[in-house]
């Protein structure tokens, strides 16, 4: 089952990177927790809140992109590490950062996503180490 979960998560990110802003892999009551990523972060509940979060975040950049570096099976969870790039619309600053995400999949759907500003923290949260 865990390899299946890895593929569900991988396909979801690949669809996002192709510009297919679909949340079909997410359960209707999924949670997205970005409190470990942004000082003003919070737990977003449900597809509508998650979609709004993604629209707002991507909308702050002129050329936003992500590149998957690793997708790791962590038993009942999947760890995603990616490089995020963009140029701030207001500031013009170019930003490149590495992000870690712990994704829980249950019943073939993503039920919880926790975003970390430090990929090592994401790996540790899933019981893995570098």
C-alpha positions as CSV (number, residue, x, y, z in Angstrom):
1,X,0.0,0.0,0.0
2,X,2.8,2.4,0.8
3,X,4.2,2.4,-2.8
4,X,0.6,3.1,-4.0
5,X,0.6,6.1,-1.6
6,X,3.9,7.4,-3.0
7,X,2.4,7.2,-6.5
8,X,-0.7,9.1,-5.5
9,X,1.4,11.9,-4.0
10,X,3.8,12.0,-6.9
11,X,1.0,12.2,-9.4
12,X,-0.6,15.0,-7.4
13,X,2.6,17.1,-7.5
14,X,3.3,16.3,-11.1
15,X,-0.3,17.5,-12.0
16,X,0.3,20.7,-10.1
17,X,3.7,21.3,-11.9
18,X,1.9,20.9,-15.2
19,X,-0.5,23.6,-14.2
20,X,-3.4,21.3,-13.5
21,X,-4.5,22.9,-10.3
22,X,-6.6,19.9,-9.3
23,X,-7.2,18.7,-5.8
24,X,-8.8,15.5,-6.9
25,X,-6.2,13.4,-4.9
26,X,-7.3,15.2,-1.7
27,X,-10.2,14.0,0.5
28,X,-13.0,16.5,0.8
29,X,-12.0,17.1,4.5
30,X,-8.2,17.1,4.0
31,X,-6.0,19.3,6.1
32,X,-3.1,21.4,5.0
33,X,-0.9,22.6,7.9
34,X,1.6,25.3,7.0
35,X,2.3,26.5,10.6
36,X,5.8,25.1,10.4
37,X,6.5,26.8,7.1
38,X,5.2,30.4,7.5
39,X,4.9,32.6,10.7
40,X,1.3,33.4,9.7
41,X,0.6,29.8,8.8
42,X,-2.5,27.9,10.0
43,X,-4.3,24.6,9.4
44,X,-6.5,24.9,6.3
45,X,-9.4,22.5,6.2
46,X,-11.2,21.1,3.2
47,X,-10.6,21.4,-0.5
48,X,-11.9,25.0,-0.8
49,X,-9.6,26.3,1.9
50,X,-6.6,24.5,0.4
51,X,-7.4,25.7,-3.1
52,X,-7.6,29.3,-1.8
53,X,-4.3,28.9,0.0
54,X,-2.6,27.6,-3.2
55,X,-4.2,30.4,-5.4
56,X,-3.0,33.0,-2.9
57,X,0.5,31.6,-2.5
58,X,1.1,31.1,-6.3
59,X,-0.4,34.5,-6.9
60,X,2.4,36.2,-4.9
61,X,5.0,35.2,-7.5
62,X,5.6,36.2,-11.1
63,X,7.2,32.9,-12.2
64,X,6.5,30.3,-9.5
65,X,7.7,26.7,-10.0
66,X,8.7,23.7,-8.0
67,X,11.0,20.8,-8.8
68,X,10.6,17.5,-7.0
69,X,13.9,16.3,-5.5
70,X,12.7,13.3,-3.5
71,X,9.5,11.4,-2.8
72,X,10.1,9.0,0.1
73,X,8.0,6.1,1.4
74,X,7.7,6.6,5.2
75,X,5.3,3.8,6.0
76,X,1.9,5.4,6.6
77,X,3.1,8.7,5.2
78,X,5.0,10.1,2.3
79,X,7.8,12.7,2.5
80,X,8.2,15.1,-0.4
81,X,11.2,17.3,-0.7
82,X,11.2,19.9,-3.5
83,X,12.9,23.1,-4.6
84,X,10.6,26.1,-4.8
85,X,11.5,29.1,-7.0
86,X,9.8,32.3,-7.8
87,X,10.2,36.1,-8.1
88,X,8.1,38.1,-5.7
89,X,5.5,40.3,-7.5
90,X,5.8,43.2,-5.1
91,X,9.5,42.9,-4.3
92,X,11.0,41.6,-7.4
93,X,13.2,39.4,-5.3
94,X,14.2,36.0,-6.7
95,X,13.7,33.3,-4.1
96,X,14.9,29.7,-4.1
97,X,14.2,27.4,-1.1
98,X,14.1,23.8,-0.3
99,X,10.8,22.6,1.3
100,X,9.9,19.4,3.1
101,X,6.3,18.0,3.2
102,X,4.8,15.1,5.1
103,X,1.7,13.8,3.4
104,X,-0.7,11.2,4.9
105,X,-2.8,9.1,2.5
106,X,-5.8,7.1,3.6
107,X,-8.1,5.2,1.5
108,X,-6.4,6.3,-1.7
109,X,-6.8,10.1,-0.9
110,X,-4.5,12.7,0.7
111,X,-5.9,13.4,4.1
112,X,-3.2,15.6,5.7
113,X,-0.3,17.7,4.5
114,X,2.2,19.3,6.8
115,X,4.7,21.7,5.3
116,X,8.2,22.3,6.8
117,X,10.7,25.1,5.9
118,X,13.5,22.6,6.6
119,X,13.3,19.2,4.8
120,X,15.3,17.6,7.6
121,X,12.4,18.4,10.0
122,X,10.0,16.7,7.6
123,X,12.1,13.6,7.4
124,X,12.4,13.5,11.2
125,X,8.7,14.1,11.7
126,X,8.1,11.0,9.5
127,X,10.6,8.9,11.5
128,X,13.3,9.1,8.9
129,X,16.8,10.7,9.0
130,X,19.2,11.9,6.3
